[in-house]
Amino acid sequence: MNTEHHWITTPITTDILRGALELERTAHGVLPHRLPARARAQCSDGQLAMAESQPSGVRLVFRTRATAIELDTLRTKRAYVGVPPRPDGVYDLLVDGRLTGQATVTGGNTLTIDMTTGTAESRPGPAGTLRFTELPDGDKDVEIWLPYDETTELVALRTDAPVEPAPDRGRRVWLHHGSSISHGSDAASPTAIWPALAASLGGVELINLGLGGSALLDPFTARALRDTLADLISVKMGINLVNADLMRLRAFTPAVHGFLDTIRDGHPTTPLLVVSPIFCPIHEDTPGPTAPDFATLGTEQLRFRAAGDPAERASGKLTLNVIRDELARIVAQRAAEDPNLHLLDGRALYGAADSAELPLPDELHPDAATHRRIGTRFAELAFTATGPFTDNSA
């Protein structure tokens, strides 16, 4: 610890944490969760457990005169056999809304996944310390955004001046649910994932329930959305259903209705935006499942492929075009009685022309530049005067 500062330790509680639905006390500190315990108890899927514990959109927010901050965290970092090491998760520091610093931590646990066998091995490691120094003097709002792709236990927060919860600035709360693209995929940092960028441009507070591999119309996720206070809600659905080859069209249609019905049980008039899939060439007209292209293991970039047969669309197998058409039909049908329900075609965020210019590096996930494009376009389409999330009180 830096002995030049007189450190004050502040307990990490929900008063200074935003973007998480629940805090779990652990042997080391607290673990933010993006799904509540009841939801977690209803699914034994390891992919979902990993995704919801990765704090995408979760940030410490407080007001302080501190010029130095230390945060002890215990991360769990993923590694894949035969795939280049993933970069360390980035922490973004915002002071009065402006990005002023970035850092990573060392140590932590490592989860090594072998995609050829479906096995995983965990290796424990020590907590690390994140430091930000030479912050401007005087009262200021401080935000520390946690890495979107590393499970992060928060161990201790130290500052050289007292901390208090940041005041309510009156910003609307935007609750978003989606797949790994909404989770962050390969964005540059936590404030650069497309939902965080769109929230910044739209002047709203983000709660991000983007769950990598797990936007599967699960009833417990719908209930989490139903029970979370929000002024604006969006659900981006489709790609994970194709990835997992989870259901056929016959099941998809009532599942979408049920998902939206559950949200409406808790938010009957809240602006609700359904977002269909962005353009993804391998699955536009070819069903899932999605599989790793093992021929690219050991190369600089692992790629994915569509393992389904286009002919199977006749038996109700889902493709992205099938899903877009059905979502458009469902939303049009429901909007006749629900004027606050809206549709956004995901190809308006990233379409065929964008794919030609900025192709998906692994055939499935957008890179940092594409996250910026999607976030900017979403803000333009959703938060402007003609968009469904326009602030009519302004």
Secondary structure by P-SEA (a helix, b strand, c coil): cccccbbbbbcccccccccccccccccccbbbbcccaaaaaacccaaaaaaaaccccbbbbbbccccbbbbbbbbbbbbbccccccccbbbbbbccccccccccccccbbbbbbccccbbbbbbbbbbbbbbccccccbbbbbbbccccccccccccccccccccccccbbbbbbbbbcccccccccccccccaaaaaaaaaccccccccccccccccaaaaaaaaaccccbbbbbccaaaaaaccccaaaaaaaaaaaaaaaaacccccbbbbbcccccccccccccccccccccccccbbbbbbcccccccccccccaaaaaaaaaaaaaaaaacccccccccccccccaaaaaaccccccccccaaaaaaaaaaaaaaccccccccccccc
